[in-house]
C-alpha cells in the first residue's frame, strides 16, 4: 500500500536536513519548476552558461533512483549541458550516483 507524501511533508523533511527555512523552501517552489508524485519531490531551475543551458537541482526529496531518472529526463529533454546541485553529503552522491565534486560552497553571514 502506497501512502502519498504531501508537499508539506517534503518541505518538513527538506527543512530538517538543510539550512533553508520552510518559508524559503516554499518560496523557491513557487518561483521555480517543480514536480511531485506519490513519494518524491523535485524543484529545479535552468541557467544559461558559457557551456550551454544547465539544470540546477534546488531541492529533492524522496526516492533517489526515481529522482535521478527524472533529473536526467528533464536535462535531456531541455538539451542541458550540465546538471548542478549542492549537497551536504558529497561522498554519498559521488559513490551512489557517480556525480563528481567540483568544489565546496562556503558561506559567511554579512553584518548589517
C-alpha positions as CSV (number, residue, x, y, z in Angstrom):
1,X,0.0,0.0,0.0
2,X,1.5,3.3,-1.1
3,X,1.0,6.3,1.2
4,X,1.1,9.6,-0.5
5,X,3.6,12.1,0.8
6,X,2.3,15.6,0.7
7,X,4.2,18.6,-0.4
8,X,4.2,20.0,3.1
9,X,5.7,16.7,4.4
10,X,8.5,17.1,1.8
11,X,9.0,20.7,2.9
12,X,9.3,19.5,6.5
13,X,11.9,16.9,5.5
14,X,13.9,19.3,3.5
15,X,14.0,21.9,6.3
16,X,15.1,19.3,8.7
17,X,18.2,18.4,6.6
18,X,19.2,21.7,5.1
19,X,19.9,25.2,6.3
20,X,16.9,26.8,4.5
21,X,13.8,27.7,6.4
22,X,10.4,26.2,5.5
23,X,9.2,29.6,4.2
24,X,12.4,29.9,2.0
25,X,11.8,26.4,0.6
26,X,8.1,27.2,-0.2
27,X,9.1,30.5,-1.9
28,X,11.7,28.6,-4.0
29,X,9.0,26.1,-5.0
30,X,6.7,28.9,-6.1
31,X,9.4,30.7,-8.0
32,X,10.8,27.7,-9.9
33,X,9.8,24.5,-11.7
34,X,8.7,21.6,-9.6
35,X,7.3,18.0,-9.8
36,X,5.7,15.8,-7.2
37,X,4.3,12.3,-7.3
38,X,3.2,9.8,-4.5
39,X,6.6,9.7,-2.8
40,X,9.1,12.1,-4.4
41,X,9.5,15.8,-4.9
42,X,11.9,17.8,-7.2
43,X,12.4,21.5,-7.6
44,X,14.7,22.9,-10.3
45,X,15.7,25.9,-12.4
46,X,17.7,26.5,-15.6
47,X,20.5,28.9,-16.2
48,X,22.3,29.7,-19.4
49,X,26.1,29.5,-19.0
50,X,29.0,29.7,-21.4
51,X,28.8,25.9,-21.9
52,X,25.1,26.0,-22.7
53,X,21.9,25.6,-20.7
54,X,22.4,24.0,-17.3
55,X,19.9,22.3,-14.9
56,X,20.1,23.3,-11.2
57,X,18.5,21.0,-8.8
58,X,17.3,23.2,-6.0
59,X,15.5,20.7,-3.7
60,X,14.9,16.9,-3.9
61,X,13.1,14.6,-1.5
62,X,12.0,11.0,-1.8
63,X,13.1,8.0,-3.9
64,X,16.7,8.7,-5.0
65,X,16.7,6.4,-8.0
66,X,13.4,7.8,-9.3
67,X,14.6,11.4,-8.8
68,X,17.8,10.7,-10.7
69,X,15.8,9.4,-13.6
70,X,13.6,12.4,-13.5
71,X,16.5,14.8,-13.3
72,X,18.3,13.1,-16.3
73,X,15.0,13.2,-18.3
74,X,14.5,16.9,-17.6
75,X,18.1,17.7,-18.5
76,X,18.0,15.6,-21.7
77,X,14.6,17.0,-22.9
78,X,15.9,20.6,-22.4
79,X,19.3,19.8,-24.0
80,X,21.2,20.8,-20.9
81,X,25.0,20.7,-20.9
82,X,25.4,20.0,-17.2
83,X,23.4,19.2,-14.0
84,X,24.4,21.0,-10.8
85,X,23.2,20.7,-7.2
86,X,24.5,21.3,-3.7
87,X,24.6,18.6,-1.1
88,X,26.0,18.2,2.4
89,X,26.7,14.6,1.6
90,X,29.1,14.7,-1.4
91,X,30.6,11.3,-0.7
92,X,27.3,9.5,-0.9
93,X,26.3,11.2,-4.2
94,X,29.8,10.5,-5.6
95,X,29.6,6.8,-4.7
96,X,25.9,6.1,-5.4
97,X,25.1,8.3,-8.4
98,X,28.6,8.9,-9.9
99,X,28.5,12.7,-9.5
100,X,31.9,14.3,-9.1
101,X,32.6,17.1,-6.7
102,X,33.8,20.4,-8.3
103,X,34.4,22.4,-5.2
104,X,33.0,23.4,-1.8
105,X,30.4,26.0,-1.2
106,X,31.4,28.3,1.6
107,X,29.1,30.7,3.5
108,X,29.6,33.8,5.7
109,X,26.9,36.0,7.2
110,X,27.0,39.7,6.3
111,X,27.0,42.1,9.2
112,X,24.1,44.5,8.8
